[in-house]
Amino acid sequence: MVSRKAATFYTLLVVSVFAVNTHAKEKPNIVFMMADNLGYGDVGVYGGGELRGAPTPKIDSLAREGLRLTQFLVEPGCTPSRAATMTGRYSIRSGLSLVIVPGTPNTLAAEEITMAEVMKTVGYDTAYFGKWHLGSESASLPHNQGFDEFYGIPNTTDETLYVPTSTENQAPLPDGFSEPSIIRGTSGSNVERVKPYNFETRRQIDVELADLSVDFIKQHADSDNPFFLFVAWTRPHYPNFTSPDFEGASRIGIYGDSLMELDHNTGRILDAINKAGLKDETIVVFMSDNGPMRTNTWPDSGSAGPFRGELGDPLEGSIRTIGMIRWPGKIKPGSSNEMFSTMDFMPTFARIVGTKMPEDRPIDGVDQLDFLLGEQQQSNREHLITFTSDQLQAVRWRQFRYYLVDVMPSGIGASRQEGLAGTYAKLHYPLIYNIEADPREEFNINTTRGWVAGHAMRIIGEYLQSLEDHPNPPAPNLTNF
């Protein structure tokens, strides 16, 4: 019996086989870079950079050469955003709406169809270098999810803190791992452990990711096939031990040093594209997976810019991050405040490369190509739902934020914590904010803008209706069994 994933994949192959054989060289290369916990206010062109004591000239230059999205929306955590990006679907549909914790069962299922698998249907060579965090089971790893090769860490950036021999940090590790590790794999082969992932290798891993990316670009510069390279940086997620070249580079400590190293390595990849003569035929995306982690991590503390919130909560500062896309001669440089979700990349890329999205499951991303090319002024998106675990917590509709929960810090005084450590109280009446007039969400307008509830209920109703034929797997939860 053919699995549902195999059947869908076969359909995509049949639809795209003519394009593979006749037009492979005409398709653009795609280099997709994702930062880890980089806040909206950390980068120069979004109000940070030099003003924060940590210049980001390379990322700023990329933003000026492409389209800078100022209303780019993600999900409120590393695993959820990566799942949404890879599948074009809300992470809750994959059972990945909570950050994966070692020893827990949530993982990217073999049946999910990833962005890389869609690219493979039209002849792309694919590679994934960096942090995965979508499961360390064999079927979940990148080289079994459409990528020809993988090098990086299967789990979280701060896994350097999980020391099995420690009397304090005896965190469980995935099956087959005796210690946190950097691994590699190629399509059709077993994974190989390269070396331990510890404080020293954490310092160098992004340098390695840049080295591998530069080599990949050089090797594929003259290939008959286009390539899709996904670079998942580990910076500036804590712990931010940098390579020796960037120790003390900024004016604000180790977080700033990490920002500057992220910028430098991003520049190395951009330079490699230029030197290979591929700039005009390569789409480059740079984004962050979620907002910054701030509470109790100083000096490993990022900035959400003008917004309230951080990693782990449903507030604007958690889900609104930096996002930019460059495609010379196709996408006009500039900035746009139109709404764009990380889920939108997959269907947009599918149209660009001449293939289709899976049709046997709900797809929450929307095709944004006409907007990107300037053929229409408005984005094709006007709403987004935010989930954490099994809880639907907030809805964005146009400039309004509609909360079904009240987000509150836990603890008082020095022990006050927000974000991942915050608390969420259910409400009888929603909290409503106009995010344009009130970016820090300080003035609840539910008494004067209660009609927003009608739009939110419609959006929620459409989502719930989609579950009738396509129910979600059990959502991850660490407190409610």
C-alpha positions in Angstrom: 0.0 0.0 0.0 1.3 3.5 -0.9 1.5 5.9 2.0 -0.4 9.2 1.8 2.9 11.1 1.7 4.3 8.9 -1.1 1.1 9.3 -3.1 1.1 13.1 -2.8 4.8 13.2 -3.6 4.2 11.0 -6.7 1.5 13.4 -7.9 3.8 16.4 -7.5 6.5 14.5 -9.5 4.1 13.7 -12.3 2.9 17.3 -12.5 6.5 18.6 -12.5 8.4 16.1 -14.6 8.2 18.1 -17.8 9.6 21.2 -16.0 12.4 19.1 -14.6 13.5 17.9 -18.0 13.2 21.2 -19.9 13.5 24.2 -17.6 15.7 23.2 -14.7 18.4 25.9 -15.5 15.8 28.6 -15.7 14.7 28.2 -12.1 16.2 30.5 -9.5 18.5 29.2 -6.8 17.1 29.8 -3.3 19.3 30.5 -0.2 17.1 30.7 2.9 18.8 31.9 6.1 17.0 31.7 9.5 18.4 33.3 12.7 17.6 31.9 16.1 15.8 34.2 18.6 16.8 37.4 16.8 14.5 40.2 17.9 12.8 42.9 15.7 14.9 45.6 17.4 18.3 43.9 17.0 19.1 44.7 13.4 20.1 48.1 12.1 17.4 48.5 9.4 14.8 47.7 12.0 16.0 50.2 14.6 18.9 48.3 16.2 22.4 47.6 15.0 24.7 50.5 15.6 22.1 52.1 17.9 22.3 48.9 20.0 26.1 49.0 20.0 26.3 46.0 17.6 26.4 47.1 13.9 24.8 44.7 11.3 26.0 46.1 8.0 25.7 42.9 5.9 22.1 42.2 6.9 21.2 45.8 6.5 22.7 45.8 3.0 20.6 42.7 2.1 17.5 44.5 3.3 18.2 47.5 1.2 18.8 45.4 -1.9 15.5 43.5 -1.4 12.1 43.8 0.1 12.2 44.5 3.8 9.0 43.2 5.5 8.0 45.2 8.6 5.0 43.1 9.3 6.5 39.6 9.0 4.9 37.1 11.3 6.0 33.7 12.7 5.0 31.4 15.5 6.1 32.0 19.2 8.9 29.4 19.4 11.8 27.7 17.7 10.1 24.4 16.9 6.7 25.9 15.9 8.1 28.4 13.5 10.4 25.9 11.9 7.5 23.5 11.4 5.4 26.2 10.0 8.1 27.3 7.6 8.9 23.8 6.4 5.4 22.7 5.8 3.4 25.9 5.0 1.0 24.9 7.8 0.2 26.0 11.3 2.6 24.0 13.5 -0.4 22.6 15.5 -1.4 20.6 12.4 1.9 18.7 12.7 1.7 18.3 16.4 4.6 20.7 16.9 3.1 23.7 18.5 5.4 23.6 21.5 9.2 23.8 21.6 10.6 20.3 21.6 12.1 19.3 24.9 14.5 16.3 25.1 12.7 13.1 26.1 9.3 14.2 24.9 7.6 12.5 21.9 6.7 15.3 19.5 8.6 15.1 16.2 8.1 15.9 12.5 6.2 13.0 11.1 7.3 11.1 8.0 4.0 12.0 6.4 4.6 15.7 6.5 5.7 17.2 3.1 8.4 19.8 3.5 9.6 22.7 1.4 12.6 20.7 0.4 10.5 17.8 -0.9 8.5 20.1 -3.0 11.8 21.5 -4.5 13.0 18.0 -5.2 10.0 17.4 -7.5 11.4 20.0 -9.9 15.1 19.0 -9.9 16.6 21.1 -7.1 19.7 20.0 -5.3 19.1 20.6 -1.6 21.1 21.1 1.6 20.4 22.0 5.2 23.1 23.3 7.5 22.4 24.3 11.1 19.9 23.9 13.8 17.0 21.6 13.0 14.9 21.3 16.2 12.0 19.3 14.5 12.9 16.0 16.0 15.9 13.8 16.2 14.2 10.5 15.2 15.6 9.2 11.9 12.5 9.9 9.9 12.3 13.4 11.1 15.9 14.6 10.3 16.5 16.8 7.2 18.2 14.1 5.1 15.0 12.1 5.3 12.8 15.1 4.7 13.9 16.2 1.3 17.4 17.5 1.8 20.2 15.7 0.0 22.6 16.6 2.9 22.5 17.8 6.4 25.1 19.0 8.9 24.3 20.6 12.2 22.5 20.0 15.5 19.3 18.0 15.7 18.0 19.8 18.8 18.2 23.1 20.5 21.1 25.6 20.5 21.4 25.5 24.3 21.8 21.8 24.3 25.4 22.5 25.3 24.0 22.9 28.8 22.7 19.3 28.8 25.6 17.4 30.3 24.6 13.8 31.0 27.4 13.3 33.5 26.5 16.4 35.5 24.9 16.1 38.9 22.7 19.1 38.0 22.0 18.9 34.2 21.1 15.3 33.6 18.8 16.1 30.8 17.5 13.0 28.8 18.9 12.7 25.3 17.3 11.1 22.2 17.9 7.4 21.5 21.4 6.7 20.2 22.9 9.9 21.7 25.2 9.6 24.7 25.9 13.3 24.7 24.8 16.4 22.7 26.3 16.1 19.3 26.9 17.7 15.9 25.8 15.2 13.3 25.7 14.8 9.5 23.6 12.8 7.1 23.0 12.3 3.4 19.8 11.2 1.7 19.4 7.4 1.9 22.1 6.9 4.6 22.3 6.7 8.3 23.2 9.7 10.4 26.8 10.1 11.5 28.0 11.7 14.7 30.7 14.2 13.9 31.7 15.5 17.3 30.4 16.6 20.7 28.3 19.7 20.9 29.7 21.5 23.9 30.8 25.0 24.9 33.9 25.0 22.6 32.1 23.6 19.5 29.2 26.0 20.2 31.7 28.8 19.7 32.6 27.6 16.2 29.5 26.0 14.8 28.2 29.0 12.9 31.7 29.5 11.3 31.4 25.9 10.1 27.9 26.5 8.8 29.2 29.4 6.8 32.2 27.4 5.5 29.8 24.6 4.4 27.4 27.0 2.7 30.2 28.8 0.8 31.6 25.5 -0.4 28.1 24.3 -1.4 27.5 27.5 -3.5 30.9 27.1 -5.2 30.3 23.5 -6.0 26.9 24.2 -7.5 27.7 27.4 -9.3 28.1 25.6 -12.7 25.6 22.8 -12.0 22.8 22.0 -14.4 20.4 21.9 -11.5 19.2 24.8 -9.4 19.9 24.6 -5.7 17.9 25.2 -2.5 20.2 25.9 0.5 18.7 26.3 4.0 21.1 27.8 6.6 19.7 27.7 10.1 22.1 29.8 12.2 22.4 29.2 15.9 22.9 32.9 16.8 21.9 34.8 18.8 20.3 32.1 20.9 21.9 31.7 24.3 24.6 30.6 25.3 26.3 33.2 23.1 29.9 32.1 23.3 31.4 33.5 20.1 34.4 32.5 18.1 37.6 34.2 19.2 37.4 36.7 16.4 34.2 38.3 17.8 34.9 38.2 21.6 34.4 41.8 22.7 33.5 43.0 19.2 30.4 44.9 20.3 29.8 47.6 22.9 27.1 45.6 24.7 28.6 42.3 25.7 28.2 38.8 24.5 24.8 39.2 22.9 26.1 42.1 20.8 29.2 40.0 19.9 26.9 37.3 18.7 24.9 39.7 16.6 28.0 40.9 14.9 29.2 37.4 14.2 25.8 36.4 12.8 26.1 39.5 10.5 29.6 38.6 9.4 28.8 35.0 8.5 25.7 36.1 6.7 27.9 38.4 4.7 30.2 35.5 3.8 27.3 33.7 2.2 26.2 36.8 0.3 29.8 37.3 -0.9 30.0 33.7 -2.1 26.8 34.2 -4.1 28.3 37.3 -5.7 31.7 35.7 -6.4 30.0 32.7 -8.1 28.2 35.1 -10.4 24.8 33.9 -9.1 23.4 37.1 -7.5 20.8 37.8 -10.3 19.6 34.2 -10.4 19.4 33.6 -6.7 16.5 34.4 -4.3 17.8 35.2 -0.8 15.7 35.1 2.3 16.7 36.2 5.8 14.4 35.9 8.8 14.3 35.1 12.5 12.3 32.2 13.8 10.7 34.2 16.6 11.2 37.2 18.9 14.0 37.5 21.4 14.5 35.8 24.7 14.9 38.5 27.3 13.9 37.6 30.8 16.6 36.7 33.3 19.2 36.0 30.5 21.1 39.3 30.6 23.5 39.9 28.9 22.1 37.3 26.5 19.1 39.6 26.0 17.6 40.7 22.7 15.2 43.5 21.7 11.7 43.3 20.4 11.9 46.9 19.3 8.7 48.8 19.7 6.6 45.7 20.6 5.7 43.9 23.7 6.5 40.2 24.1 9.2 37.7 23.7 10.0 34.1 22.8 7.2 31.8 24.0 4.2 34.1 24.4 1.6 35.1 21.8 2.3 38.9 22.0 3.4 41.0 19.0 7.1 41.1 20.0 7.2 37.3 20.0 5.6 36.7 16.6 6.7 39.8 14.7 10.3 39.5 13.6 12.6 40.6 10.8 12.1 39.2 7.3 13.5 40.2 4.0 13.7 38.7 0.5 16.0 39.7 -2.4 15.5 38.6 -6.0 17.4 41.1 -8.3 15.4 42.2 -11.3 12.2 40.6 -10.0 11.5 42.0 -6.5 11.8 45.8 -6.3 13.9 47.0 -3.4 12.0 48.8 -0.7 10.0 48.1 2.4 6.4 47.0 3.0 4.1 46.9 6.0 1.8 44.4 4.3 1.2 41.2 6.4 3.4 38.2 5.4 3.7 34.9 7.3 6.6 32.5 7.3 4.1 29.9 6.1 3.7 31.9 2.8 7.2 31.1 1.6 6.4 27.5 0.7 3.4 28.1 -1.6 5.2 31.2 -3.1 8.3 29.2 -3.9 6.2 26.4 -5.3 4.7 28.8 -7.9 8.0 30.3 -8.7 9.6 26.9 -9.5 6.6 25.6 -11.3 5.2 23.0 -9.1 2.1 22.5 -6.9 1.5 22.3 -3.2 0.1 19.1 -1.6 -3.7 19.0 -2.1 -4.5 16.3 0.4 -4.2 18.5 3.6 -4.9 22.0 4.7 -2.3 24.5 3.7 -2.3 27.7 5.7 0.4 29.6 3.7 -0.7 31.7 0.8 0.9 32.4 -2.5 2.4 35.9 -2.3 4.2 36.0 -5.6 2.1 38.7 -7.2 2.6 40.9 -4.2 6.4 40.3 -4.2 6.7 41.1 -7.9 4.7 44.4 -7.5 1.8 43.2 -9.6 -0.5 44.0 -6.7 -0.1 46.4 -3.9 -1.7 44.4 -1.1 -0.5 41.1 0.4 -2.8 38.1 0.1 -2.9 37.7 3.8 -4.9 39.7 6.3 -5.1 37.3 9.3 -3.0 34.9 11.4 -3.8 32.6 14.3 -1.4 32.1 17.2 -1.3 28.8 19.1 0.8 27.5 22.0 0.5 23.8 22.7 -3.1 22.9 22.4 -4.4 26.4 23.1 -5.6 28.9 20.5 -4.4 32.1 22.2 -4.6 35.0 19.7 -5.8 36.2 16.3 -4.4 38.9 14.1 -6.9 40.5 11.8 -5.5 43.5 9.8 -4.2 45.9 12.4 -6.1 44.4 15.3 -4.8 41.8 17.9 -7.5 39.7 19.5 -6.5 37.7 22.6 -8.4 34.8 24.1 -5.9 34.8 27.0 -4.3 37.4 29.2 -0.6 37.1 29.2 0.9 37.8 32.7 4.4 37.4 34.2 4.9 34.7 36.8 6.6 35.6 40.1 7.2 39.0 41.7 10.2 41.1 42.2 13.5 39.6 41.2 11.8 36.3 40.3 9.3 38.0 37.9 9.5 36.1 34.5 7.7 36.4 31.2 7.8 34.7 27.8 8.2 31.0 28.2 7.9 31.3 32.0 4.8 33.5 31.9 1.2 32.5 32.7 -1.9 32.6 30.5 -5.3 33.2 32.0 -8.5 32.4 30.1 -10.9 35.3 29.5 -14.7 35.8 29.2 -14.2 38.8 27.0 -11.3 39.3 24.7 -8.5 41.8 24.9 -8.3 43.8 21.7 -5.5 46.1 20.7 -4.9 48.3 17.6 -1.3 47.3 16.9 -0.6 50.3 14.6 -1.9 52.9 17.1 -0.7 51.0 20.1 2.4 48.8 19.3 3.1 47.9 22.9 -0.5 46.7 23.4 -1.2 49.0 26.4 -4.8 50.1 25.7 -7.5 47.4 25.6 -10.2 48.7 23.2 -12.7 45.8 23.5 -15.4 48.2 24.7 -15.1 50.4 21.6 -14.0 47.9 19.0 -15.9 44.9 20.1 -17.0 44.3 16.5 -13.5 42.9 15.8 -14.8 39.8 17.6 -17.0 39.0 14.6 -14.0 38.9 12.3 -12.0 36.8 14.8 -14.8 34.3 15.2 -15.1 33.9 11.4 -11.3 33.2 11.2 -11.4 30.8 14.1 -14.6 29.1 12.6 -12.8 28.5 9.3 -9.9 26.9 11.0 -12.2 24.7 13.1 -14.1 23.7 10.0 -10.8 22.5 8.4 -10.4 20.1 11.3 -13.5 18.1 10.5 -11.8 16.3 7.5 -8.2 16.8 8.7 -8.0 16.6 12.5 -4.8 17.6 14.1 -2.6 15.0 15.9 -2.4 15.3 19.6 -0.8 18.6 20.5 2.3 18.5 22.7 1.7 19.4 26.3 3.9 19.2 29.4 1.2 20.0 32.0 -2.1 18.6 30.9 -2.4 14.8 30.2 
